[in-house]
Amino acid sequence: MGSNLGPIFEFEKPIIELEKQIEEIRHFSQEKKIDLTEQITTMERKAAELRAEIYNNLTSWQRIQIVRHPKRPTFLDYVGMIFTDFIELHGDRLYRDDPAMVGGIAYLENIPVTVIGQQKGRDTKENIYRNFGMPHPEGYRKALRLMKQAEKFNRPVICLVDVVGAYPGIEAEERGQGEAVARSIRDMANLTVPVIAVITGEGGSGGALAVGVGNRVLIMENAYYSVISPEGCASILWKDASKAAEAAEALQITADHLLKMGVVDEIIPEPLGGAHKNPQAAAENLKNALINNLQPLLKLSGEALLEERYRRFRGYGYYLE
């Protein structure tokens, strides 16, 4: 079952069924010239209540399904809606340009910034070109090159993260995937300009962390951030990838859990049902969050930014005896 918004998930079917009934009654009312306004209004109110009940009580697995929706805004979608005068910069100056990692310079309102993120495709052809949004080592080396350039010209760095993980293929390993990710994490931690990372969709493992070492780490309402995908976790623990929903709950990788644990600093609200339902509204929320978090960081010295970032990440993984 599908719609102009793409596939419909199992948990959304009661909403779709009720909306279909409303449309049929409206059509019948117009065709037979019978006033059914009161009945339609009552059903629309029920539909709104049902939408709120379902979308405000999503499980972790249902949220992960939403962030994987093929119509969800991508990096370049957000760039087009949030930033102005974007100029894409290419290549890592070592091997090639990686289409899975996109970056460049732009304005956020009147603030010049460097913006970087993984880019997924919309169809099979584009997904193959973008390698399904999974960067090779040269993608991370390009991202780091652009961050160093931003530091040279005193531009803030904004990273929009949406990646299932760094590409695990043999050619990526041959070209030093692990080293590229590790170097990106290390050098990003030492940048003397403000850095904001936002998990906009999937935040998978080192592939996400490599562009996620920010003074502020934000997350969109339905996004997740994890050392492993739920399917990967289920395959390892239970030898059964079909237990992904159970793994998603156990991992505590969705926005509300991450905020409670201090892994992220803020949750950016999405339109009811996910960012794909109203991309413009989602982009507006993201833009406001970026501006609100960037303004105080612009007042800090390079040394203060380094110290703040260090303390933020050293605070991960505390425990009680």
C-alpha positions as protocol buffer text, in pm:
chain_id: "A"
residue {
  index: 1
  type: MET
  ca { x: 0 y: 0 z: 0 }
}
residue {
  index: 2
  type: GLY
  ca { x: 139 y: 344 z: -88 }
}
residue {
  index: 3
  type: SER
  ca { x: 56 y: 708 z: -138 }
}
residue {
  index: 4
  type: ASN
  ca { x: 208 y: 1019 z: -291 }
}
residue {
  index: 5
  type: LEU
  ca { x: 415 y: 1036 z: 27 }
}
residue {
  index: 6
  type: GLY
  ca { x: 563 y: 693 z: -39 }
}
residue {
  index: 7
  type: PRO
  ca { x: 511 y: 365 z: 147 }
}
residue {
  index: 8
  type: ILE
  ca { x: 273 y: 339 z: 441 }
}
residue {
  index: 9
  type: PHE
  ca { x: 382 y: 155 z: 753 }
}
residue {
  index: 10
  type: GLU
  ca { x: 170 y: -105 z: 930 }
}
residue {
  index: 11
  type: PHE
  ca { x: 110 y: 120 z: 1231 }
}
residue {
  index: 12
  type: GLU
  ca { x: -22 y: 397 z: 1000 }
}
residue {
  index: 13
  type: LYS
  ca { x: -291 y: 185 z: 834 }
}
residue {
  index: 14
  type: PRO
  ca { x: -572 y: 270 z: 1083 }
}
residue {
  index: 15
  type: ILE
  ca { x: -516 y: 640 z: 1005 }
}
residue {
  index: 16
  type: ILE
  ca { x: -518 y: 580 z: 630 }
}
residue {
  index: 17
  type: GLU
  ca { x: -836 y: 373 z: 655 }
}
residue {
  index: 18
  type: LEU
  ca { x: -1017 y: 644 z: 849 }
}
residue {
  index: 19
  type: GLU
  ca { x: -898 y: 915 z: 607 }
}
residue {
  index: 20
  type: LYS
  ca { x: -1025 y: 702 z: 318 }
}
residue {
  index: 21
  type: GLN
  ca { x: -1368 y: 674 z: 482 }
}
residue {
  index: 22
  type: ILE
  ca { x: -1381 y: 1052 z: 530 }
}
residue {
  index: 23
  type: GLU
  ca { x: -1296 y: 1106 z: 164 }
}
residue {
  index: 24
  type: GLU
  ca { x: -1566 y: 860 z: 54 }
}
residue {
  index: 25
  type: ILE
  ca { x: -1830 y: 1034 z: 268 }
}
residue {
  index: 26
  type: ARG
  ca { x: -1722 y: 1374 z: 137 }
}
residue {
  index: 27
  type: HIS
  ca { x: -1746 y: 1249 z: -222 }
}
residue {
  index: 28
  type: PHE
  ca { x: -2090 y: 1092 z: -152 }
}
residue {
  index: 29
  type: SER
  ca { x: -2209 y: 1421 z: 5 }
}
residue {
  index: 30
  type: GLN
  ca { x: -2108 y: 1620 z: -302 }
}
residue {
  index: 31
  type: GLU
  ca { x: -2247 y: 1367 z: -547 }
}
residue {
  index: 32
  type: LYS
  ca { x: -2587 y: 1329 z: -377 }
}
residue {
  index: 33
  type: LYS
  ca { x: -2596 y: 1694 z: -262 }
}
residue {
  index: 34
  type: ILE
  ca { x: -2656 y: 1588 z: 100 }
}
residue {
  index: 35
  type: ASP
  ca { x: -2519 y: 1799 z: 384 }
}
residue {
  index: 36
  type: LEU
  ca { x: -2297 y: 1569 z: 590 }
}
residue {
  index: 37
  type: THR
  ca { x: -2074 y: 1843 z: 732 }
}
residue {
  index: 38
  type: GLU
  ca { x: -2135 y: 1746 z: 1095 }
}
residue {
  index: 39
  type: GLN
  ca { x: -2050 y: 1380 z: 1035 }
}
residue {
  index: 40
  type: ILE
  ca { x: -1739 y: 1470 z: 836 }
}
residue {
  index: 41
  type: THR
  ca { x: -1621 y: 1714 z: 1106 }
}
residue {
  index: 42
  type: THR
  ca { x: -1668 y: 1449 z: 1375 }
}
residue {
  index: 43
  type: MET
  ca { x: -1469 y: 1194 z: 1174 }
}
residue {
  index: 44
  type: GLU
  ca { x: -1193 y: 1446 z: 1100 }
}
residue {
  index: 45
  type: ARG
  ca { x: -1163 y: 1516 z: 1472 }
}
residue {
  index: 46
  type: LYS
  ca { x: -1135 y: 1141 z: 1537 }
}
residue {
  index: 47
  type: ALA
  ca { x: -868 y: 1114 z: 1266 }
}
residue {
  index: 48
  type: ALA
  ca { x: -667 y: 1398 z: 1423 }
}
residue {
  index: 49
  type: GLU
  ca { x: -691 y: 1231 z: 1766 }
}
residue {
  index: 50
  type: LEU
  ca { x: -587 y: 896 z: 1618 }
}
residue {
  index: 51
  type: ARG
  ca { x: -287 y: 1053 z: 1441 }
}
residue {
  index: 52
  type: ALA
  ca { x: -176 y: 1220 z: 1764 }
}
residue {
  index: 53
  type: GLU
  ca { x: -222 y: 900 z: 1965 }
}
residue {
  index: 54
  type: ILE
  ca { x: -21 y: 687 z: 1721 }
}
residue {
  index: 55
  type: TYR
  ca { x: 260 y: 930 z: 1634 }
}
residue {
  index: 56
  type: ASN
  ca { x: 312 y: 1050 z: 1992 }
}
residue {
  index: 57
  type: ASN
  ca { x: 353 y: 694 z: 2120 }
}
residue {
  index: 58
  type: LEU
  ca { x: 585 y: 540 z: 1862 }
}
residue {
  index: 59
  type: THR
  ca { x: 816 y: 255 z: 1959 }
}
residue {
  index: 60
  type: SER
  ca { x: 1188 y: 279 z: 1888 }
}
residue {
  index: 61
  type: TRP
  ca { x: 1152 y: 48 z: 1588 }
}
residue {
  index: 62
  type: GLN
  ca { x: 865 y: 253 z: 1444 }
}
residue {
  index: 63
  type: ARG
  ca { x: 1078 y: 568 z: 1467 }
}
residue {
  index: 64
  type: ILE
  ca { x: 1361 y: 390 z: 1287 }
}
residue {
  index: 65
  type: GLN
  ca { x: 1116 y: 293 z: 1012 }
}
residue {
  index: 66
  type: ILE
  ca { x: 1019 y: 660 z: 979 }
}
residue {
  index: 67
  type: VAL
  ca { x: 1380 y: 783 z: 945 }
}
residue {
  index: 68
  type: ARG
  ca { x: 1435 y: 526 z: 672 }
}
residue {
  index: 69
  type: HIS
  ca { x: 1133 y: 648 z: 474 }
}
residue {
  index: 70
  type: PRO
  ca { x: 1244 y: 700 z: 111 }
}
residue {
  index: 71
  type: LYS
  ca { x: 1078 y: 1043 z: 99 }
}
residue {
  index: 72
  type: ARG
  ca { x: 1256 y: 1174 z: 409 }
}
residue {
  index: 73
  type: PRO
  ca { x: 1455 y: 1493 z: 333 }
}
residue {
  index: 74
  type: THR
  ca { x: 1819 y: 1430 z: 246 }
}
residue {
  index: 75
  type: PHE
  ca { x: 2126 y: 1643 z: 316 }
}
residue {
  index: 76
  type: LEU
  ca { x: 2093 y: 1838 z: -9 }
}
residue {
  index: 77
  type: ASP
  ca { x: 1719 y: 1889 z: 53 }
}
residue {
  index: 78
  type: TYR
  ca { x: 1797 y: 2053 z: 388 }
}
residue {
  index: 79
  type: VAL
  ca { x: 2081 y: 2257 z: 237 }
}
residue {
  index: 80
  type: GLY
  ca { x: 1841 y: 2397 z: -24 }
}
residue {
  index: 81
  type: MET
  ca { x: 1577 y: 2487 z: 236 }
}
residue {
  index: 82
  type: ILE
  ca { x: 1802 y: 2621 z: 515 }
}
residue {
  index: 83
  type: PHE
  ca { x: 2117 y: 2772 z: 363 }
}
residue {
  index: 84
  type: THR
  ca { x: 2180 y: 3025 z: 87 }
}
residue {
  index: 85
  type: ASP
  ca { x: 2456 y: 3060 z: -173 }
}
residue {
  index: 86
  type: PHE
  ca { x: 2574 y: 2701 z: -124 }
}
residue {
  index: 87
  type: ILE
  ca { x: 2888 y: 2617 z: -322 }
}
residue {
  index: 88
  type: GLU
  ca { x: 2981 y: 2248 z: -323 }
}
residue {
  index: 89
  type: LEU
  ca { x: 3352 y: 2166 z: -292 }
}
residue {
  index: 90
  type: HIS
  ca { x: 3489 y: 1839 z: -424 }
}
residue {
  index: 91
  type: GLY
  ca { x: 3764 y: 1588 z: -363 }
}
residue {
  index: 92
  type: ASP
  ca { x: 4002 y: 1484 z: -86 }
}
residue {
  index: 93
  type: ARG
  ca { x: 4318 y: 1592 z: -275 }
}
residue {
  index: 94
  type: LEU
  ca { x: 4439 y: 1232 z: -242 }
}
residue {
  index: 95
  type: TYR
  ca { x: 4222 y: 990 z: -439 }
}
residue {
  index: 96
  type: ARG
  ca { x: 3886 y: 1111 z: -574 }
}
residue {
  index: 97
  type: ASP
  ca { x: 3559 y: 1286 z: -496 }
}
residue {
  index: 98
  type: ASP
  ca { x: 3314 y: 1074 z: -294 }
}
residue {
  index: 99
  type: PRO
  ca { x: 2949 y: 1149 z: -389 }
}
residue {
  index: 100
  type: ALA
  ca { x: 2829 y: 987 z: -63 }
}
residue {
  index: 101
  type: MET
  ca { x: 2982 y: 1274 z: 137 }
}
residue {
  index: 102
  type: VAL
  ca { x: 2887 y: 1625 z: 28 }
}
residue {
  index: 103
  type: GLY
  ca { x: 3023 y: 1951 z: 163 }
}
residue {
  index: 104
  type: GLY
  ca { x: 3077 y: 2314 z: 83 }
}
residue {
  index: 105
  type: ILE
  ca { x: 3040 y: 2673 z: 195 }
}
residue {
  index: 106
  type: ALA
  ca { x: 2714 y: 2859 z: 244 }
}
residue {
  index: 107
  type: TYR
  ca { x: 2535 y: 3121 z: 451 }
}
residue {
  index: 108
  type: LEU
  ca { x: 2314 y: 3042 z: 750 }
}
residue {
  index: 109
  type: GLU
  ca { x: 2117 y: 3365 z: 753 }
}
residue {
  index: 110
  type: ASN
  ca { x: 2412 y: 3608 z: 729 }
}
residue {
  index: 111
  type: ILE
  ca { x: 2671 y: 3377 z: 890 }
}
residue {
  index: 112
  type: PRO
  ca { x: 2924 y: 3212 z: 655 }
}
residue {
  index: 113
  type: VAL
  ca { x: 2955 y: 2841 z: 743 }
}
residue {
  index: 114
  type: THR
  ca { x: 3096 y: 2515 z: 614 }
}
residue {
  index: 115
  type: VAL
  ca { x: 2824 y: 2253 z: 588 }
}
residue {
  index: 116
  type: ILE
  ca { x: 2893 y: 1880 z: 547 }
}
residue {
  index: 117
  type: GLY
  ca { x: 2680 y: 1565 z: 535 }
}
residue {
  index: 118
  type: GLN
  ca { x: 2614 y: 1225 z: 386 }
}
residue {
  index: 119
  type: GLN
  ca { x: 2387 y: 1216 z: 82 }
}
residue {
  index: 120
  type: LYS
  ca { x: 2150 y: 926 z: 11 }
}
residue {
  index: 121
  type: GLY
  ca { x: 1972 y: 869 z: -320 }
}
residue {
  index: 122
  type: ARG
  ca { x: 1604 y: 883 z: -413 }
}
residue {
  index: 123
  type: ASP
  ca { x: 1600 y: 593 z: -659 }
}
residue {
  index: 124
  type: THR
  ca { x: 1816 y: 295 z: -751 }
}
residue {
  index: 125
  type: LYS
  ca { x: 2033 y: 487 z: -1000 }
}
residue {
  index: 126
  type: GLU
  ca { x: 2104 y: 770 z: -754 }
}
residue {
  index: 127
  type: ASN
  ca { x: 2158 y: 530 z: -464 }
}
residue {
  index: 128
  type: ILE
  ca { x: 2423 y: 345 z: -665 }
}
residue {
  index: 129
  type: TYR
  ca { x: 2590 y: 676 z: -752 }
}
residue {
  index: 130
  type: ARG
  ca { x: 2579 y: 788 z: -386 }
}
residue {
  index: 131
  type: ASN
  ca { x: 2671 y: 439 z: -259 }
}
residue {
  index: 132
  type: PHE
  ca { x: 2350 y: 446 z: -51 }
}
residue {
  index: 133
  type: GLY
  ca { x: 2496 y: 734 z: 149 }
}
residue {
  index: 134
  type: MET
  ca { x: 2785 y: 523 z: 287 }
}
residue {
  index: 135
  type: PRO
  ca { x: 3114 y: 712 z: 245 }
}
residue {
  index: 136
  type: HIS
  ca { x: 3446 y: 561 z: 145 }
}
residue {
  index: 137
  type: PRO
  ca { x: 3768 y: 680 z: 317 }
}
residue {
  index: 138
  type: GLU
  ca { x: 3801 y: 961 z: 63 }
}
residue {
  index: 139
  type: GLY
  ca { x: 3461 y: 1090 z: 177 }
}
residue {
  index: 140
  type: TYR
  ca { x: 3584 y: 1132 z: 534 }
}
residue {
  index: 141
  type: ARG
  ca { x: 3912 y: 1278 z: 411 }
}
residue {
  index: 142
  type: LYS
  ca { x: 3719 y: 1529 z: 202 }
}
residue {
  index: 143
  type: ALA
  ca { x: 3504 y: 1620 z: 504 }
}
residue {
  index: 144
  type: LEU
  ca { x: 3814 y: 1673 z: 718 }
}
residue {
  index: 145
  type: ARG
  ca { x: 3978 y: 1883 z: 445 }
}
residue {
  index: 146
  type: LEU
  ca { x: 3673 y: 2110 z: 443 }
}
residue {
  index: 147
  type: MET
  ca { x: 3675 y: 2134 z: 823 }
}
residue {
  index: 148
  type: LYS
  ca { x: 4042 y: 2237 z: 820 }
}
residue {
  index: 149
  type: GLN
  ca { x: 3961 y: 2495 z: 554 }
}
residue {
  index: 150
  type: ALA
  ca { x: 3676 y: 2626 z: 772 }
}
residue {
  index: 151
  type: GLU
  ca { x: 3917 y: 2658 z: 1064 }
}
residue {
  index: 152
  type: LYS
  ca { x: 4166 y: 2850 z: 847 }
}
residue {
  index: 153
  type: PHE
  ca { x: 3900 y: 3105 z: 751 }
}
residue {
  index: 154
  type: ASN
  ca { x: 3728 y: 3104 z: 1093 }
}
residue {
  index: 155
  type: ARG
  ca { x: 3400 y: 2960 z: 966 }
}
residue {
  index: 156
  type: PRO
  ca { x: 3173 y: 2750 z: 1191 }
}
residue {
  index: 157
  type: VAL
  ca { x: 3126 y: 2387 z: 1085 }
}
residue {
  index: 158
  type: ILE
  ca { x: 2778 y: 2232 z: 1060 }
}
residue {
  index: 159
  type: CYS
  ca { x: 2748 y: 1857 z: 1001 }
}
residue {
  index: 160
  type: LEU
  ca { x: 2414 y: 1698 z: 915 }
}
residue {
  index: 161
  type: VAL
  ca { x: 2451 y: 1326 z: 987 }
}
residue {
  index: 162
  type: ASP
  ca { x: 2244 y: 1060 z: 812 }
}
residue {
  index: 163
  type: VAL
  ca { x: 2440 y: 740 z: 755 }
}
residue {
  index: 164
  type: VAL
  ca { x: 2388 y: 373 z: 833 }
}
residue {
  index: 165
  type: GLY
  ca { x: 2766 y: 343 z: 863 }
}
residue {
  index: 166
  type: ALA
  ca { x: 3094 y: 395 z: 680 }
}
residue {
  index: 167
  type: TYR
  ca { x: 3119 y: 172 z: 373 }
}
residue {
  index: 168
  type: PRO
  ca { x: 3255 y: -172 z: 479 }
}
residue {
  index: 169
  type: GLY
  ca { x: 3364 y: -295 z: 134 }
}
residue {
  index: 170
  type: ILE
  ca { x: 3708 y: -436 z: 63 }
}
residue {
  index: 171
  type: GLU
  ca { x: 3814 y: -133 z: -145 }
}
residue {
  index: 172
  type: ALA
  ca { x: 3730 y: 97 z: 147 }
}
residue {
  index: 173
  type: GLU
  ca { x: 3940 y: -118 z: 380 }
}
residue {
  index: 174
  type: GLU
  ca { x: 4226 y: -120 z: 128 }
}
residue {
  index: 175
  type: ARG
  ca { x: 4225 y: 260 z: 124 }
}
residue {
  index: 176
  type: GLY
  ca { x: 4224 y: 288 z: 504 }
}
residue {
  index: 177
  type: GLN
  ca { x: 3866 y: 329 z: 619 }
}
residue {
  index: 178
  type: GLY
  ca { x: 3949 y: 282 z: 988 }
}
residue {
  index: 179
  type: GLU
  ca { x: 4235 y: 532 z: 975 }
}
residue {
  index: 180
  type: ALA
  ca { x: 4022 y: 788 z: 790 }
}
residue {
  index: 181
  type: VAL
  ca { x: 3741 y: 764 z: 1046 }
}
residue {
  index: 182
  type: ALA
  ca { x: 3983 y: 776 z: 1343 }
}
residue {
  index: 183
  type: ARG
  ca { x: 4172 y: 1074 z: 1203 }
}
residue {
  index: 184
  type: SER
  ca { x: 3847 y: 1259 z: 1138 }
}
residue {
  index: 185
  type: ILE
  ca { x: 3734 y: 1205 z: 1498 }
}
residue {
  index: 186
  type: ARG
  ca { x: 4072 y: 1314 z: 1638 }
}
residue {
  index: 187
  type: ASP
  ca { x: 4114 y: 1623 z: 1422 }
}
residue {
  index: 188
  type: MET
  ca { x: 3751 y: 1729 z: 1449 }
}
residue {
  index: 189
  type: ALA
  ca { x: 3789 y: 1725 z: 1828 }
}
residue {
  index: 190
  type: ASN
  ca { x: 4074 y: 1976 z: 1794 }
}
residue {
  index: 191
  type: LEU
  ca { x: 3904 y: 2234 z: 1570 }
}
residue {
  index: 192
  type: THR
  ca { x: 3917 y: 2588 z: 1708 }
}
residue {
  index: 193
  type: VAL
  ca { x: 3589 y: 2696 z: 1544 }
}
residue {
  index: 194
  type: PRO
  ca { x: 3231 y: 2622 z: 1658 }
}
residue {
  index: 195
  type: VAL
  ca { x: 3106 y: 2279 z: 1549 }
}
residue {
  index: 196
  type: ILE
  ca { x: 2742 y: 2170 z: 1550 }
}
residue {
  index: 197
  type: ALA
  ca { x: 2645 y: 1814 z: 1455 }
}
residue {
  index: 198
  type: VAL
  ca { x: 2284 y: 1717 z: 1393 }
}
residue {
  index: 199
  type: ILE
  ca { x: 2164 y: 1359 z: 1356 }
}
residue {
  index: 200
  type: THR
  ca { x: 1891 y: 1414 z: 1094 }
}
residue {
  index: 201
  type: GLY
  ca { x: 1817 y: 1048 z: 1020 }
}
residue {
  index: 202
  type: GLU
  ca { x: 2033 y: 744 z: 1082 }
}
residue {
  index: 203
  type: GLY
  ca { x: 2340 y: 787 z: 1301 }
}
residue {
  index: 204
  type: GLY
  ca { x: 2528 y: 466 z: 1251 }
}
residue {
  index: 205
  type: SER
  ca { x: 2851 y: 377 z: 1431 }
}
residue {
  index: 206
  type: GLY
  ca { x: 3188 y: 537 z: 1352 }
}
residue {
  index: 207
  type: GLY
  ca { x: 3052 y: 648 z: 1017 }
}
residue {
  index: 208
  type: ALA
  ca { x: 2835 y: 896 z: 1205 }
}
residue {
  index: 209
  type: LEU
  ca { x: 3079 y: 981 z: 1485 }
}
residue {
  index: 210
  type: ALA
  ca { x: 3349 y: 1071 z: 1232 }
}
residue {
  index: 211
  type: VAL
  ca { x: 3151 y: 1386 z: 1147 }
}
residue {
  index: 212
  type: GLY
  ca { x: 2972 y: 1412 z: 1481 }
}
residue {
  index: 213
  type: VAL
  ca { x: 3228 y: 1555 z: 1725 }
}
residue {
  index: 214
  type: GLY
  ca { x: 3052 y: 1883 z: 1793 }
}
residue {
  index: 215
  type: ASN
  ca { x: 3031 y: 2146 z: 2065 }
}
residue {
  index: 216
  type: ARG
  ca { x: 2660 y: 2081 z: 2032 }
}
residue {
  index: 217
  type: VAL
  ca { x: 2510 y: 1750 z: 1918 }
}
residue {
  index: 218
  type: LEU
  ca { x: 2144 y: 1777 z: 1825 }
}
residue {
  index: 219
  type: ILE
  ca { x: 1904 y: 1511 z: 1702 }
}
residue {
  index: 220
  type: MET
  ca { x: 1578 y: 1522 z: 1510 }
}
residue {
  index: 221
  type: GLU
  ca { x: 1278 y: 1375 z: 1688 }
}
residue {
  index: 222
  type: ASN
  ca { x: 1260 y: 1044 z: 1499 }
}
residue {
  index: 223
  type: ALA
  ca { x: 1632 y: 996 z: 1434 }
}
residue {
  index: 224
  type: TYR
  ca { x: 1858 y: 743 z: 1604 }
}
residue {
  index: 225
  type: TYR
  ca { x: 2227 y: 730 z: 1699 }
}
residue {
  index: 226
  type: SER
  ca { x: 2393 y: 396 z: 1769 }
}
residue {
  index: 227
  type: VAL
  ca { x: 2712 y: 191 z: 1764 }
}
residue {
  index: 228
  type: ILE
  ca { x: 2530 y: -63 z: 1546 }
}
residue {
  index: 229
  type: SER
  ca { x: 2207 y: -96 z: 1348 }
}
residue {
  index: 230
  type: PRO
  ca { x: 1923 y: -288 z: 1516 }
}
residue {
  index: 231
  type: GLU
  ca { x: 1950 y: -557 z: 1247 }
}
residue {
  index: 232
  type: GLY
  ca { x: 2323 y: -593 z: 1307 }
}
residue {
  index: 233
  type: CYS
  ca { x: 2274 y: -614 z: 1682 }
}
residue {
  index: 234
  type: ALA
  ca { x: 2002 y: -879 z: 1644 }
}
residue {
  index: 235
  type: SER
  ca { x: 2221 y: -1080 z: 1407 }
}
residue {
  index: 236
  type: ILE
  ca { x: 2508 y: -1083 z: 1657 }
}
residue {
  index: 237
  type: LEU
  ca { x: 2313 y: -1140 z: 1979 }
}
residue {
  index: 238
  type: TRP
  ca { x: 2037 y: -1372 z: 1859 }
}
residue {
  index: 239
  type: LYS
  ca { x: 2165 y: -1482 z: 1516 }
}
residue {
  index: 240
  type: ASP
  ca { x: 1834 y: -1352 z: 1385 }
}
residue {
  index: 241
  type: ALA
  ca { x: 1802 y: -1013 z: 1208 }
}
residue {
  index: 242
  type: SER
  ca { x: 1421 y: -1039 z: 1230 }
}
residue {
  index: 243
  type: LYS
  ca { x: 1451 y: -948 z: 1600 }
}
residue {
  index: 244
  type: ALA
  ca { x: 1555 y: -594 z: 1502 }
}
residue {
  index: 245
  type: ALA
  ca { x: 1254 y: -438 z: 1677 }
}
residue {
  index: 246
  type: GLU
  ca { x: 1354 y: -606 z: 2005 }
}
residue {
  index: 247
  type: ALA
  ca { x: 1714 y: -491 z: 1959 }
}
residue {
  index: 248
  type: ALA
  ca { x: 1603 y: -132 z: 1888 }
}
residue {
  index: 249
  type: GLU
  ca { x: 1426 y: -116 z: 2225 }
}
residue {
  index: 250
  type: ALA
  ca { x: 1718 y: -273 z: 2412 }
}
residue {
  index: 251
  type: LEU
  ca { x: 1981 y: -44 z: 2255 }
}
residue {
  index: 252
  type: GLN
  ca { x: 1805 y: 278 z: 2369 }
}
residue {
  index: 253
  type: ILE
  ca { x: 1915 y: 463 z: 2056 }
}
residue {
  index: 254
  type: THR
  ca { x: 1625 y: 701 z: 1988 }
}
residue {
  index: 255
  type: ALA
  ca { x: 1617 y: 1071 z: 2068 }
}
residue {
  index: 256
  type: ASP
  ca { x: 1440 y: 1058 z: 2405 }
}
residue {
  index: 257
  type: HIS
  ca { x: 1681 y: 796 z: 2542 }
}
residue {
  index: 258
  type: LEU
  ca { x: 1987 y: 979 z: 2408 }
}
residue {
  index: 259
  type: LEU
  ca { x: 1880 y: 1309 z: 2563 }
}
residue {
  index: 260
  type: LYS
  ca { x: 1831 y: 1145 z: 2904 }
}
residue {
  index: 261
  type: MET
  ca { x: 2179 y: 990 z: 2883 }
}
residue {
  index: 262
  type: GLY
  ca { x: 2342 y: 1319 z: 2781 }
}
residue {
  index: 263
  type: VAL
  ca { x: 2460 y: 1186 z: 2443 }
}
residue {
  index: 264
  type: VAL
  ca { x: 2268 y: 1465 z: 2266 }
}
residue {
  index: 265
  type: ASP
  ca { x: 2195 y: 1819 z: 2382 }
}
residue {
  index: 266
  type: GLU
  ca { x: 1858 y: 1887 z: 2221 }
}
residue {
  index: 267
  type: ILE
  ca { x: 1574 y: 1719 z: 2030 }
}
residue {
  index: 268
  type: ILE
  ca { x: 1450 y: 1904 z: 1722 }
}
residue {
  index: 269
  type: PRO
  ca { x: 1075 y: 1846 z: 1674 }
}
residue {
  index: 270
  type: GLU
  ca { x: 942 y: 1705 z: 1348 }
}
residue {
  index: 271
  type: PRO
  ca { x: 600 y: 1743 z: 1186 }
}
residue {
  index: 272
  type: LEU
  ca { x: 351 y: 1484 z: 1312 }
}
residue {
  index: 273
  type: GLY
  ca { x: 432 y: 1157 z: 1135 }
}
residue {
  index: 274
  type: GLY
  ca { x: 788 y: 1247 z: 1039 }
}
residue {
  index: 275
  type: ALA
  ca { x: 989 y: 1500 z: 838 }
}
residue {
  index: 276
  type: HIS
  ca { x: 868 y: 1353 z: 506 }
}
residue {
  index: 277
  type: LYS
  ca { x: 511 y: 1467 z: 587 }
}
residue {
  index: 278
  type: ASN
  ca { x: 617 y: 1834 z: 575 }
}
residue {
  index: 279
  type: PRO
  ca { x: 983 y: 1883 z: 476 }
}
residue {
  index: 280
  type: GLN
  ca { x: 960 y: 2262 z: 483 }
}
residue {
  index: 281
  type: ALA
  ca { x: 837 y: 2265 z: 844 }
}
residue {
  index: 282
  type: ALA
  ca { x: 1108 y: 2015 z: 942 }
}
residue {
  index: 283
  type: ALA
  ca { x: 1372 y: 2234 z: 776 }
}
residue {
  index: 284
  type: GLU
  ca { x: 1242 y: 2543 z: 955 }
}
residue {
  index: 285
  type: ASN
  ca { x: 1269 y: 2368 z: 1292 }
}
residue {
  index: 286
  type: LEU
  ca { x: 1622 y: 2254 z: 1206 }
}
residue {
  index: 287
  type: LYS
  ca { x: 1726 y: 2603 z: 1093 }
}
residue {
  index: 288
  type: ASN
  ca { x: 1596 y: 2763 z: 1413 }
}
residue {
  index: 289
  type: ALA
  ca { x: 1783 y: 2507 z: 1625 }
}
residue {
  index: 290
  type: LEU
  ca { x: 2107 y: 2568 z: 1432 }
}
residue {
  index: 291
  type: ILE
  ca { x: 2086 y: 2945 z: 1475 }
}
residue {
  index: 292
  type: ASN
  ca { x: 1992 y: 2924 z: 1845 }
}
residue {
  index: 293
  type: ASN
  ca { x: 2284 y: 2691 z: 1919 }
}
residue {
  index: 294
  type: LEU
  ca { x: 2538 y: 2868 z: 1701 }
}
residue {
  index: 295
  type: GLN
  ca { x: 2491 y: 3221 z: 1840 }
}
residue {
  index: 296
  type: PRO
  ca { x: 2638 y: 3152 z: 2189 }
}
residue {
  index: 297
  type: LEU
  ca { x: 2924 y: 2946 z: 2040 }
}
residue {
  index: 298
  type: LEU
  ca { x: 3032 y: 3239 z: 1820 }
}
residue {
  index: 299
  type: LYS
  ca { x: 3113 y: 3434 z: 2136 }
}
residue {
  index: 300
  type: LEU
  ca { x: 3364 y: 3176 z: 2261 }
}
residue {
  index: 301
  type: SER
  ca { x: 3738 y: 3176 z: 2194 }
}
residue {
  index: 302
  type: GLY
  ca { x: 3904 y: 2886 z: 2013 }
}
residue {
  index: 303
  type: GLU
  ca { x: 4052 y: 2767 z: 2340 }
}
residue {
  index: 304
  type: ALA
  ca { x: 3713 y: 2776 z: 2514 }
}
residue {
  index: 305
  type: LEU
  ca { x: 3553 y: 2583 z: 2227 }
}
residue {
  index: 306
  type: LEU
  ca { x: 3820 y: 2313 z: 2253 }
}
residue {
  index: 307
  type: GLU
  ca { x: 3779 y: 2283 z: 2629 }
}
residue {
  index: 308
  type: GLU
  ca { x: 3400 y: 2268 z: 2607 }
}
residue {
  index: 309
  type: ARG
  ca { x: 3409 y: 2002 z: 2338 }
}
residue {
  index: 310
  type: TYR
  ca { x: 3663 y: 1799 z: 2536 }
}
residue {
  index: 311
  type: ARG
  ca { x: 3452 y: 1806 z: 2853 }
}
residue {
  index: 312
  type: ARG
  ca { x: 3139 y: 1719 z: 2659 }
}
residue {
  index: 313
  type: PHE
  ca { x: 3278 y: 1398 z: 2514 }
}
residue {
  index: 314
  type: ARG
  ca { x: 3474 y: 1300 z: 2825 }
}
residue {
  index: 315
  type: GLY
  ca { x: 3138 y: 1298 z: 3002 }
}
residue {
  index: 316
  type: TYR
  ca { x: 3021 y: 997 z: 2798 }
}
residue {
  index: 317
  type: GLY
  ca { x: 3014 y: 660 z: 2968 }
}
residue {
  index: 318
  type: TYR
  ca { x: 3019 y: 760 z: 3334 }
}
residue {
  index: 319
  type: TYR
  ca { x: 2924 y: 489 z: 3579 }
}
residue {
  index: 320
  type: LEU
  ca { x: 2841 y: 440 z: 3947 }
}
residue {
  index: 321
  type: GLU
  ca { x: 3005 y: 188 z: 4178 }
}
